[in-house]
Amino acid sequence: MLVWILFLALVFLFLALDLGVFNKTPHIISSKEASKWTAFWVFLSFAFSGVIYWLYSTTYVANPDGLKPTTAMIKYITGYLIELSLSIDNIFVIAIIFASFKIPQKYQHRVLFWGILGAIIFRGLMIFFGVLLINKFSWTTYLFGGFLLFTAAKMLISKDEDEFQPKDSFVYKMLGKIIPITSHTDKEHFFVKVHNNTYATPLFVALIVIEVMDVLFAVDSVPAILAITSDPFLVFSSNIFAILGLRSMYFFLANMLEKFSHLEYSLIAILSFVGIKMLLHDFIEIPEWGSLGFIALALIMGTMVSLHKSKTKEERKPSRDDE
């Protein structure tokens, strides 16, 4: 319990410093600033694997599965990479939501900050019940595995024209029935007073839609990491570090999302891999380094192919213009 309290205290300390010190004044986050923060969160996330090793070599963490320190560390890193890779799809959706509601760049960080607080709570609940189900009903492992394969197949056959439209979503329509919505933005405020009536600004609407979409994405990502480990602390910590780095990664990738369009195939490969692993866990045991290696290779190949395709596309543009 002490470890959980200290970990959550550390997370909220980072968030408090983020909003209260480093981003106290709303401003447009440049690619250079975003790249520094992205590097910081990635470094911190991998550095935490050393803390995992130390914790699991002591008696500070409840370890019912008797995980060795090295095994726990590899499972944490694998889980983190899974969550990080699946967050990329989330970044695409966040970009669409911000564009749809015309959220000014200088206020986007504030929306994502409050979105992360909700994400921590919802992810925590989903992880708790997911671990509970797997430990109590072993057959749910097959259910999660089948669901991940279904998700991978759906991503493979989905078409670009099926793009998410925030203003046509059920969430937006339901929110409009609960509270009046205005298209007027008043600085970083989520609500404004108009003729003594309270209206939700586009910032609040974007926040709620992002929150709901994160829950939907968690339906994929939580079962995926449960295929690697059912240890609550490993699942939760890897999830949280991926979420904490999501904001800076969004601002880092926001202006070049098209360059990474082929990463979707990496996500399909990862979801298929963990889905098959869950379905065949009683027959085939894949070592921890095998899972980590496959996921890392899928991400590297997806990134390289995306950058190569993007470079080839840019090189062809001048020749077409000349014609």
Buried (B, 14 or more C-beta within 10 A) or exposed (E): EEBBEEBBEEBEEEBEEBBEEEBEEBEEBEBEBBBEBBEEBBEEBBEBBEBBBEBBBEEEBEBEEEBBBBBBBBBBBBBBBBBBBBBBBBBBBBBBBBEBBEBBBBBBBBBBBBBBBBBBEBBBEBBEEBBEBBEEEEEBBBBBBBBBBEBBBEBEEEEEEEEEEBEEBEBBEEBEEEEEBBEEBBEBEBEBEEEEEEBBBBBBBBBBBBBBBBBEBBEBBBBBBBBBBBBBBBBBBBBBBBBBBBBBBBBBBBEEBEBBBBBBBBBBBBBBBBBBBBBEBEEEEBEBEEBBEBBBEBBEBBBEBBBEBBEEEEEEEEEEEEE
